[in-house]
Every structure is written in structure tokens, then in C-alpha cells.
């Protein structure tokens, strides 16, 4: 399976607006340099087990689906995920290793919508986002990612 990185987003601290960046450095055990979870200032920094907070991904197709069916339009950064992808089913990556740019990561679990996100965007949106807001991943090997990079999944044994 191969996907593509559409965009990369970081927030400087809890509640900060997500900023789109062209390139990011991923550090195993920490996250994305400059992101709120890298600096341990994210809303769930103390609540999430490591490496649950290191990297989050969401599919561009799911954002488009949501925008086409609802009254609310969200931008990629509104969902507070770090990496927007295209062309790959992120739900299938739980428990799998894959590369993004020069970094190696491992899918941990689905990144379901939470009450915090509902508080920012409106609680009525949460049911439409269940099982559709991406993946939590741990960084296995440091590396750099850029918009346009491929996301390559290692084959199942």
C-alpha cells in the first residue's frame, strides 16, 4: 500500500491553532519537533501513554467526505491531526509499520474524536467522525517528512 502526505500541521501548545508546515522532523519517543506533544504542552500530554501522542494522521478523503455530507466544513488543521494523507486506508494501519519520508512509524490505534475536539468544533459533529478521524502512531526511527512524500506500508508477513 502506498499513500501520499498532503499536508503537515503542528500546534505550539494546548489549544493553539494548528499551523501548516512544509517539512517536519520526527523524533522517536518525542513526536514532531515544534509540536505541543513534543514539548509536552498538549492537552493530553499527561493522560496519553507513550508513544500514543507522538504522531496523528487523518485521511484527506475522510475530511472531504465529512465536508460533503454535513452542515459544517472543516479544514485539515481543524481536526488537530499532524499529517493529512491521501490514497491509503489509515484504519488498516493499526499494528503495522510504515515509512513516511525518511521516518519509520508504527500505527497504534484509531485516533477517535474526543470531547475536546467536540468542544472546539461542536459536539454534534462527533458521531459523523467516529472511526474516520485517523490514526495514532509511534515514531520508530527518526526522520524528516515533507508534503508530497510517500507513505509506504511494509507487507504483511
C-alpha positions as CSV (number, residue, x, y, z in Angstrom):
1,X,0.0,0.0,0.0
2,X,1.2,3.5,-0.8
3,X,-0.3,6.8,0.1
4,X,0.8,10.4,0.0
5,X,1.4,13.2,2.5
6,X,-1.0,16.0,1.6
7,X,0.0,18.4,4.4
8,X,1.6,18.6,7.9
9,X,0.2,20.5,10.9
10,X,1.6,21.3,14.3
11,X,0.3,23.3,17.3
12,X,2.7,25.1,19.5
13,X,0.7,24.3,22.7
14,X,-2.6,23.1,24.0
15,X,-5.4,24.9,22.3
16,X,-3.1,26.7,19.8
17,X,-4.3,27.0,16.2
18,X,-2.7,24.3,14.1
19,X,-0.1,25.7,11.7
20,X,0.6,24.1,8.3
21,X,4.3,23.5,7.7
22,X,6.1,22.1,4.6
23,X,8.5,19.9,6.5
24,X,8.7,18.2,9.9
25,X,11.3,16.4,11.9
26,X,10.0,13.3,13.6
27,X,11.8,12.1,16.8
28,X,11.2,8.7,18.3
29,X,9.9,8.9,21.8
30,X,9.0,12.6,21.4
31,X,7.0,13.5,18.3
32,X,7.3,16.3,15.8
33,X,9.8,19.0,16.6
34,X,7.8,22.1,17.4
35,X,4.5,20.4,18.2
36,X,2.7,20.6,21.5
37,X,3.2,17.0,22.3
38,X,7.0,17.2,21.6
39,X,7.2,19.9,24.2
40,X,4.8,18.1,26.5
41,X,2.3,21.1,26.4
42,X,-0.6,19.3,24.6
43,X,-4.0,18.9,26.2
44,X,-3.4,15.2,26.7
45,X,0.3,15.2,27.4
46,X,-0.1,13.7,30.8
47,X,-3.0,11.5,30.0
48,X,-1.8,9.6,26.9
49,X,0.7,6.7,27.2
50,X,3.9,7.0,25.2
51,X,4.1,6.8,22.2
52,X,0.3,7.4,21.8
53,X,0.8,11.2,21.5
54,X,3.8,11.2,19.1
55,X,2.1,11.4,15.7
56,X,-1.5,11.6,14.4
57,X,-2.7,11.1,10.8
58,X,-6.0,11.7,9.1
59,X,-7.1,10.9,5.5
60,X,-7.9,13.7,3.2
61,X,-10.7,11.6,1.8
62,X,-12.4,11.5,5.2
63,X,-12.2,15.3,5.5
64,X,-13.8,15.6,2.1
65,X,-16.5,13.1,2.9
66,X,-17.4,14.9,6.1
67,X,-17.5,18.3,4.3
68,X,-19.7,16.9,1.6
69,X,-22.3,15.4,4.0
70,X,-22.5,17.9,6.8
71,X,-23.5,21.5,7.5
72,X,-20.1,22.2,8.9
73,X,-16.9,22.5,6.8
74,X,-13.6,21.6,8.5
75,X,-10.1,22.4,7.3
76,X,-7.4,19.8,7.8
77,X,-5.9,21.6,10.8
78,X,-9.3,21.9,12.5
79,X,-9.2,18.2,13.3
80,X,-5.9,18.7,15.2
81,X,-4.1,15.8,13.4
82,X,-0.5,16.2,12.3
83,X,-0.4,14.5,8.9
84,X,-3.1,14.6,6.3
85,X,-2.7,11.7,3.8
86,X,-4.3,10.6,0.6
87,X,-4.7,7.2,-1.1
88,X,-4.4,4.9,1.9
89,X,-6.8,3.4,4.5
90,X,-5.4,4.6,7.8
91,X,-7.7,2.3,9.8
92,X,-5.8,-0.7,8.2
93,X,-2.5,0.5,9.6
94,X,-3.2,-0.3,13.3
95,X,-0.4,-2.6,14.4
96,X,1.6,-2.1,11.2
97,X,4.9,-0.4,10.5
98,X,5.3,2.1,7.6
99,X,7.6,4.8,6.4
100,X,6.8,8.4,5.8
101,X,9.6,10.3,4.1
102,X,12.7,9.1,5.9
103,X,10.9,8.2,9.2
104,X,9.6,4.8,10.2
105,X,6.4,4.7,12.3
106,X,4.0,2.2,13.7
107,X,0.2,2.5,13.8
108,X,-1.0,2.2,17.4
109,X,-4.8,2.7,17.4
110,X,-7.5,4.8,15.8
111,X,-7.5,8.4,16.7
112,X,-11.2,8.8,17.6
113,X,-12.9,12.2,18.0
114,X,-13.0,13.3,21.6
115,X,-14.9,15.7,23.8
116,X,-12.0,18.2,23.4
117,X,-12.5,18.3,19.7
118,X,-16.2,18.4,20.1
119,X,-15.7,21.5,22.4
120,X,-13.8,23.2,19.6
121,X,-16.0,22.3,16.7
122,X,-19.3,21.5,18.2
123,X,-20.4,18.2,19.9
124,X,-22.9,17.5,17.1
125,X,-20.1,16.6,14.7
126,X,-18.6,13.8,16.8
127,X,-21.0,10.9,15.6
128,X,-20.1,11.7,12.0
129,X,-16.4,11.4,12.8
130,X,-16.3,8.0,14.7
131,X,-13.8,5.6,13.0
132,X,-13.0,8.3,10.5
133,X,-10.6,10.7,12.2
134,X,-7.4,8.9,11.7
135,X,-4.6,7.0,13.4
136,X,-2.3,7.4,16.3
137,X,1.3,6.3,15.5
138,X,4.5,6.0,17.4
139,X,7.8,7.0,15.8
140,X,10.1,4.0,15.5
141,X,13.0,5.7,13.7
142,X,13.7,9.4,13.4
143,X,13.3,11.1,10.1
144,X,12.1,14.0,8.1
145,X,8.7,14.2,6.3
146,X,7.5,16.7,3.7
147,X,4.3,17.4,1.9
148,X,4.3,15.2,-1.2
149,X,6.3,12.3,0.4
150,X,5.0,8.8,0.0
151,X,3.6,6.7,2.9
152,X,4.8,3.1,2.3
153,X,3.4,0.2,4.2
154,X,5.6,-2.8,4.8
155,X,3.9,-6.0,3.5
156,X,2.3,-8.4,6.0
157,X,4.4,-11.5,6.7
